[in-house]
Amino acid sequence: MSGQPEVITFDEFLKVKLRVARILEACEHPDADKLLILKVDMGTEERQIVAGIKKHYRPEDLVGKNIIVVANLAPRKMRGYESQGMLLAACTPGDSDIVVLTTDRDIPPGSGVA
């Protein structure tokens, strides 16, 4: 990510719904070098999220972690699998390191993020 980010209004920001999700299962995408397929508990439902973090995480190390997800993002196909949300992660320039944002306490899945 380079340059200045696009400025949005406060009302636009309020449309983004961030929620805590717990990773129930994680596996490698069978046909993609960068993708993992995650099954997450959103509190009231389970969803599938496809994330480009394969080079930075082993699937078994993610199971049980609480992560932050964009809960109201429209579903999107990624290499044949539907992603029903997006996890938040921090990355270094050039994506040489990616760190999934997790909670430091056991917050119930579905909890809002302010």
C-alpha positions as CSV (number, residue, x, y, z in Angstrom):
1,M,0.0,0.0,0.0
2,S,1.5,3.3,-1.0
3,G,0.5,6.9,-1.2
4,Q,-2.2,8.6,0.8
5,P,-5.3,6.5,1.5
6,E,-8.6,7.6,0.1
7,V,-10.5,9.7,2.7
8,I,-14.0,8.5,3.6
9,T,-16.6,10.2,5.7
10,F,-17.5,9.1,9.3
11,D,-20.9,7.9,8.0
12,E,-19.2,5.7,5.4
13,F,-17.0,4.2,8.1
14,L,-20.0,3.4,10.2
15,K,-21.2,1.1,7.4
16,V,-18.2,-1.3,8.0
17,K,-19.1,-3.9,10.6
18,L,-16.1,-5.4,12.3
19,R,-16.7,-8.5,14.4
20,V,-14.7,-11.0,16.4
21,A,-14.6,-14.5,14.8
22,R,-13.1,-17.7,16.2
23,I,-11.3,-19.9,13.7
24,L,-12.8,-23.4,13.8
25,E,-10.9,-25.0,10.9
26,A,-8.1,-24.0,8.6
27,C,-6.7,-25.7,5.5
28,E,-4.6,-24.9,2.5
29,H,-6.3,-24.0,-0.8
30,P,-5.6,-26.9,-3.1
31,D,-4.8,-24.7,-6.1
32,A,-3.3,-21.5,-4.8
33,D,0.1,-20.8,-3.4
34,K,-1.0,-17.9,-1.1
35,L,-4.5,-18.8,0.1
36,L,-5.8,-20.5,3.2
37,I,-9.5,-21.5,3.7
38,L,-10.8,-20.7,7.1
39,K,-14.1,-21.8,8.7
40,V,-15.0,-19.3,11.4
41,D,-17.6,-18.9,14.1
42,M,-19.3,-15.5,13.9
43,G,-21.4,-16.0,17.0
44,T,-24.7,-16.6,15.2
45,E,-23.4,-18.4,12.2
46,E,-20.4,-20.1,10.7
47,R,-18.7,-18.7,7.6
48,Q,-15.9,-19.5,5.2
49,I,-13.1,-16.9,4.7
50,V,-10.4,-17.3,2.0
51,A,-7.3,-15.3,3.0
52,G,-3.9,-14.7,1.4
53,I,-1.8,-15.7,4.4
54,K,-0.5,-19.2,3.5
55,K,3.1,-18.1,3.3
56,H,2.9,-16.7,6.8
57,Y,0.8,-19.2,8.8
58,R,0.4,-22.9,9.1
59,P,-3.3,-23.8,9.2
60,E,-3.0,-25.7,12.5
61,D,-1.5,-22.7,14.2
62,L,-4.7,-20.6,13.5
63,V,-7.3,-23.0,14.8
64,G,-8.9,-21.6,18.0
65,K,-7.7,-18.0,17.5
66,N,-10.0,-15.1,17.7
67,I,-9.6,-12.7,14.8
68,I,-11.2,-9.5,13.6
69,V,-13.2,-9.7,10.4
70,V,-15.2,-7.4,8.2
71,A,-18.6,-9.1,8.6
72,N,-20.7,-7.2,6.0
73,L,-18.4,-7.5,3.0
74,A,-20.2,-8.9,0.0
75,P,-19.2,-12.6,-0.7
76,R,-16.6,-13.1,-3.4
77,K,-15.2,-16.1,-5.2
78,M,-11.5,-16.6,-4.8
79,R,-9.9,-19.4,-6.9
80,G,-13.2,-21.3,-6.9
81,Y,-14.1,-20.9,-3.2
82,E,-16.5,-18.3,-1.8
83,S,-15.1,-16.0,0.8
84,Q,-17.8,-14.6,3.1
85,G,-15.8,-11.9,4.8
86,M,-12.3,-10.6,5.2
87,L,-9.9,-10.9,8.1
88,L,-7.9,-7.9,9.2
89,A,-4.1,-8.2,9.1
90,A,-1.1,-5.8,9.2
91,C,1.6,-6.1,6.6
92,T,5.0,-4.7,6.0
93,P,5.9,-3.0,2.7
94,G,5.9,-5.5,-0.1
95,D,3.9,-8.0,2.1
96,S,7.2,-9.6,3.3
97,D,5.5,-10.2,6.6
98,I,1.7,-10.4,7.4
99,V,0.3,-10.5,10.9
100,V,-3.3,-11.5,11.4
101,L,-5.0,-9.2,14.0
102,T,-6.1,-11.2,17.0
103,T,-7.7,-10.4,20.3
104,D,-5.6,-10.7,23.4
105,R,-8.6,-11.9,25.5
106,D,-11.2,-14.6,25.0
107,I,-14.0,-12.4,23.5
108,P,-17.1,-14.2,22.4
109,P,-17.5,-14.7,18.6
110,G,-19.8,-12.1,17.1
111,S,-18.8,-9.3,19.5
112,G,-18.5,-5.9,17.9
113,V,-15.3,-4.1,17.4
114,A,-15.2,-0.4,18.1
